[in-house]
Amino acid sequence: MALRAALRSRSGLSGLLSQRSSCSSDIRMCVSPLLVPQERNYSTPPKIRVEFDQSTGVAVMHMQSPPVNSLSLDFLTELCISVEKLEMDKSCRGLIITSAQPKVFSAGLDITEMYGKSPEHCGAFWRSVQEMWLKLYGSNMVTIAAINGSSPAGGCLMAMTCDYRIMADNPRYNIGLNETQLGIVAPFW
Ligand SMILES: CCCCC/C=C\C/C=C\CC/C=C/CC(=O)SCCNC(=O)CCNC(=O)[C@H](O)C(C)(C)COP(=O)(O)OP(=O)(O)OC[C@H]1O[C@@H](n2cnc3c(N)ncnc32)[C@H](O)[C@@H]1OP(=O)(O)O
């Protein structure tokens, strides 16, 4: 419902994002090496589940945030912490990222994080997006996106930051960047 409201009010959404784009250099400098969980509600089930096989050195990260693994601040924070933990374990050489949700790898940025929120919240959210792709793109592990469902926009970004991508062969699954259709201008990075 909130997504539909946000899509109906494109100008509000793009306005907020273009506000952030005007201080993109500031954002770049603000990316911190460690994300501190700020709004994590520990009563909710984890959005990320990691299985690490010591014998192969390969970890599988299951994204399990119903319904569509949208990239909320909480989700991104958990994901980054999980990647950091694996990075610190030198026996972990490879990381496979996949979805535990049916038909969707990730729906991209959580629209509800950007609609009707304060500039401060949008700033924190955008930093967490940057942190996610920087962490994956710069990882020492071999990273693979096992794309077992649709992966628009931020979901595509996440997959692109991995070293390899394998996508399930299903014509119903889409992948690509659609932010101009949504009226979003991706800021400089
Ligand atoms: C290599 C280095 C490069 C570095 C570059 C750095 C930066 C680059 C900058 C930007 C690039 C990335 C930009 C990202 C922008 C975004 O991600 S904006 C989000 C765009 N996402 C979408 O438009 C996806 C919209 N959703 C869908 O298409 C479909 O929902 C789906 C994912 C294909 C699933 O379809 P399905 O039929 O199974 O489910 P529903 O459509 O019924 O949805 C179920 C439920 O989920 C809600 N929902 C869907 N998507 C989102 C979302 N993105 N955020 C929040 N909520 C979402 C939907 O509203 C439904 O909820 P309900 O109505 O309450 O049931």
The ligand as a Gaussian input file, in Angstrom:
#p B3LYP/6-31G(d) Opt

LIG

0 1
 C       28.685000      -1.314000      -9.723000
 C       28.602000      -0.181000      -8.750000
 C       27.507000       0.771000      -9.085000
 C       27.304000       1.771000      -7.973000
 C       26.113000       2.605000      -8.226000
 C       25.647000       3.298000      -7.026000
 C       24.460000       3.832000      -6.996000
 C       23.530000       3.669000      -8.148000
 C       22.263000       4.260000      -7.854000
 C       21.104000       3.672000      -8.049000
 C       20.852000       2.361000      -8.632000
 C       19.860000       1.620000      -7.849000
 C       18.547000       2.345000      -7.783000
 C       17.596000       1.902000      -7.079000
 C       16.279000       2.553000      -6.981000
 C       15.260000       1.562000      -6.434000
 O       15.567000       0.447000      -6.117000
 S       13.676000       2.153000      -6.230000
 C       12.738000       0.648000      -6.059000
 C       12.421000       0.140000      -7.401000
 N       11.736000      -1.120000      -7.297000
 C       10.681000      -1.384000      -8.026000
 O       10.221000      -0.588000      -8.807000
 C       10.108000      -2.754000      -7.803000
 C        8.624000      -2.658000      -7.702000
 N        8.077000      -3.973000      -7.408000
 C        7.840000      -4.895000      -8.348000
 O        8.121000      -4.756000      -9.507000
 C        7.141000      -6.137000      -7.850000
 O        6.643000      -5.900000      -6.553000
 C        8.041000      -7.405000      -7.841000
 C        9.325000      -7.167000      -7.069000
 C        8.361000      -7.844000      -9.270000
 C        7.247000      -8.556000      -7.133000
 O        5.997000      -8.703000      -7.745000
 P        4.875000      -9.577000      -7.026000
 O        3.698000      -9.582000      -7.937000
 O        5.426000     -10.885000      -6.601000
 O        4.545000      -8.796000      -5.685000
 P        3.707000      -7.429000      -5.496000
 O        3.957000      -6.481000      -6.597000
 O        2.270000      -7.803000      -5.225000
 O        4.362000      -6.842000      -4.169000
 C        4.161000      -7.487000      -2.900000
 C        4.246000      -6.423000      -1.831000
 O        5.574000      -5.889000      -1.818000
 C        5.511000      -4.468000      -1.916000
 N        6.696000      -3.967000      -2.613000
 C        7.114000      -4.308000      -3.829000
 N        8.253000      -3.672000      -4.149000
 C        8.541000      -2.873000      -3.094000
 C        9.592000      -1.941000      -2.829000
 N       10.588000      -1.705000      -3.702000
 N        9.572000      -1.311000      -1.653000
 C        8.579000      -1.524000      -0.749000
 N        7.548000      -2.401000      -0.960000
 C        7.552000      -3.060000      -2.107000
 C        4.230000      -4.223000      -2.690000
 O        3.766000      -2.903000      -2.491000
 C        3.315000      -5.248000      -2.104000
 O        2.866000      -4.759000      -0.856000
 P        1.314000      -4.781000      -0.482000
 O        0.603000      -3.969000      -1.523000
 O        1.241000      -4.203000       0.883000
 O        0.930000      -6.235000      -0.539000

